[in-house]
Amino acid sequence: MAFISWLSRLRSSYSKTITDLRTSFFHHLRTRGASTTAITPPYHFSKQNPFRFTCSNSIVPVTLAGSLAIHFQSPPPLCDASLDSLSGIGGIGSAEFVVKGSHKHVPQELIEELKAICQDDPSIDYDERYFHGKPQNSFHKAVNIPDVVVFPRSEEEVSNIVKSCDKHKVPIVPYGGATSIEGHTLSPHGGVCIDMSLMKNVKALHVEDMDVVVESGIGWMELNEYLEPHGLFFPLDPGPGATIGGMCATRCSGSLAVRYGTMRDNVISLKVVLPNGDVVKTASRARKSAAGYDLTRLVIGSEGTLGVITEVTLRLQKIPQHSVVAMCNFPTIKDAADVSIATMLSGLQVSRLELMDEVQVRAVNVANDKNLPELPTLMFEFIGTDVDILCERFTSASNAKNKLYEAYVREQTLIVQKIISEHRGSDFVFAEDPEAKKELWKIRKEALWACFAMEPEYEAMISDVCVPLSRLAELISCSKKELDASPLVCTVIAHAGDGNFHTVILFDPNQEDQKREAERLNNFMVHTALSMEGTCTGEHGVGTGKMKVSYPLFESAMHFMKFDTCSFGALAIYLEKELGIEALKTMKRIKNALDPNNIMNPGKLIPPHVCF
């Protein structure tokens, strides 16, 4: 009994000590200068393992130092998360990209209910379930795959499916085009995958109001084909295959966001099936409203954790009658980034402003048998919508319209050429012919696939940092030094007009050292961006890849508890560092209020250590 009493006191003391250590450490992080990107003493990265975070002058508390012979086999409680569920999310120092989770048994009663709801039998075929358990463009994997895949045809079916899953407390993963790259559609806990691909109807088009009502399973490319005869288009252009519902869930954007904004700016209203099966309409069709909480923006970017999107009302834009594409090269990537900033400050009506580094251009040459100068390259697109409006108001004569258009193009060209010449730009190419413009933009749109031409057997880790525009050149220059020094093939592709840039880091998934190096580079760029008041994800979303829940506990305490420091990682709490713990707690409260059984895409977006 004496030993049990002593052990109880030791555990209590240990728990308080770990809490104190963690609190003290995070206080140190949060009170550091915003511009500081290096780790200051006494904390440093180990030379032997750059992912391992150590404390050079830590003093082990008496309670711990006097008890080194005792080894507990379980970590300190982190609310509703176990160490197993935390360590598999890709913490720094871990080359494990498999998301772990506890499998939830799917009762036969639920399967029978799903058969009754859906017109076709729910699929329990292994190949079908495996396909839905692995995203198309992501290296992330999960220990489990969905147990059942269903294909609803209506909002009512979705509602009934969700009600049944909620009753049985079985996880749900909404599934769109599966083009996301951060593990959004993984099923680490098994459960039911709701594939929305059969819900792709255009329900109403209002040409005069320039909006459209669609089901969430329609793709943005299919939608634009439907809209083209009406002279309208939906301006967001993420990866091919993305669906409108998935684009809402991840709050995506694309190359046109510099002019038209992101998904949150282009959605008027949603219909959402909540975790209890209720159907909510988030807003009317009015272009603006001050009525109540903005539920539309709450759901956009929620990544399937608050409900299943079934219907979307979208803003549309007039198809530009005229556009011009320009491309030029620079001696350094900083020069190119500086030009993008100067272009935006000039007030030019740019619809696209994209940057590629010399490695990316080399990939394009390899993939397409081209001979482009392998230098940092900027691509611009200017559209003539403003000219069209002037012409429609003041003249209908085609020759007058052509003169206005030519004057507009000439003005834009002169401004851009002046900016480029001030930053050592060269090889300026200007295209107005439709085929020539298409050929130039093909270079950018196929950039990711071009990368794999250099390393066909490799996988890609893609960064998605975004900073205030004035810090873009600094961020890219700083990152480029690290990338060039790495043994891995790394390319830079940036939406330079809004401060968002991607790095495609190619690595051999069978080589642990390459996986660690890819993670190190990604971690470096994220924390550099956060130190510049930026974000870890500009358009790809959080999923599991950007959650980063590992804790930087002291090495001495981890040794005492027989924990591997690397499994906890170092400085890897991206969201907590970016938003603060109170913001994450608020998200968790919203999640718990709407989804008390935690069935909606569990294990995504909100780090499991967050509690209140």
PyMOL commands that set and color helices and strands:
alter all, ss='L'
color gray80, all
select helices_A, chain A and resi 2-30+62-65+83-87+108-117+126-132+155-168+220-230+244-250+257-260+263-266+295-299+333-345+358-368+385-394+398-421+434-445+447-454+469-485+496-498+512-531+555-560+565-568+574-579+581-594
alter helices_A, ss='H'
color red, helices_A
select strands_A, chain A and resi 43-45+53-55+98-99+141-142+148-150+172-175+192-195+202-206+211-215+232-233+267-273+279-281+308-315+317-318+323-329+350-356+377-383+426-431+459-462+465-466+489-495+500-507
alter strands_A, ss='S'
color yellow, strands_A
deselect
rebuild
show_as cartoon
